[in-house]
Amino acid sequence: MELRDENSRYRAYLEQRKLDEQRQQIELDRILQAELDRQNAKRLEKLHAEKDKRTKLLHEVIEGRQQQLIERSIILFFLHNQLITLFS
């Protein structure tokens, strides 16, 4: 009888240990997932910031090129008018 009671207590102890380990694993998984989510959010924020910087730079380059083309057109217009004046 005593051996049976001891065996029953030991099984109950093992079952409790198993439940405790499962709870610990669930908590560890939750902590790990929270950390992964935080890192992913940080990475996405960095990617968005880099994309915004590239987009802004592209717009600046395009605007600069457009300004160059406008200035070139103006210069060509004046040169053309001067040539016309010279040969008229």
N, C-alpha and C positions, 0 to 999 in steps of 0.2 A: 504494500500500500504506500509506504513512504517513498519507494523508488518511483512508483507511478505518479505520485504528487510532484516529486522532484522533476520527473520527465515532463510533466504537464507545465510546471513553472518554467522550465527551460525552453519549451516550445513557445510559450507565451512571451518569454524574454526575446527569443529569436524573431518572433512575429513583430514585436514592438521595435526591435532594431531595424527590421526590414522597412517598417513604416517610417521610422525616423530617417533612414537613409533615402527613402523615396521623397520625403518632404525636403530634405537637404538638396537632393538632386533637382527637384522642381525649383527651389529657391535659387540654386546656382544657375540653372537654365534661364530663369527670369532675369537675374543680374547680368548674365552674359548677353542675352537678347537686348536688354536696355543699353548696354555698352555698345553693342553692334549698331543699334538704332542711332545712338548719339554720334558715333563715328561716321555713319552713312549720312546723317543730316549735315555734319560738318563738311564732309567731302562734297556733297551736293551744293552746299552754300559756296564753297570755294570754286566749284565748276561754274556756277551761275555768275559769280563775280568775274572769273576769267573770261567767260563768254561776253559779259557786258563790256569788259575792257576791250576785247577784240572788236566787238561791234562798234564801239565808240571810235577806236583807232581807224577802222575801215571807213567810217563816215568822215573822219578828219582827212584821210588820204583822198577820198573821192572829192570832198569840198576843195581841197588844195589843188587837185588836178583840174577841177572845173575852173577855178580861179586862174590857173596857168593858161588854160585854153582861152578864157575870156581875154586875158592880157595879150596873148598871142594874136587873137583876132583883132584886137584894137590896134596893135602895132602893124599888122599886115594891112589893115584898113588905111591907116595913115601913110604907110609906105606906098600903097597903091595910089592913094590920092596925090602924093608927091610926084610919083612917076607920071601920072596923068597930067599934072600941072607942068612938069618939065617938058614933056613931049607934046604939049598942046600948042 
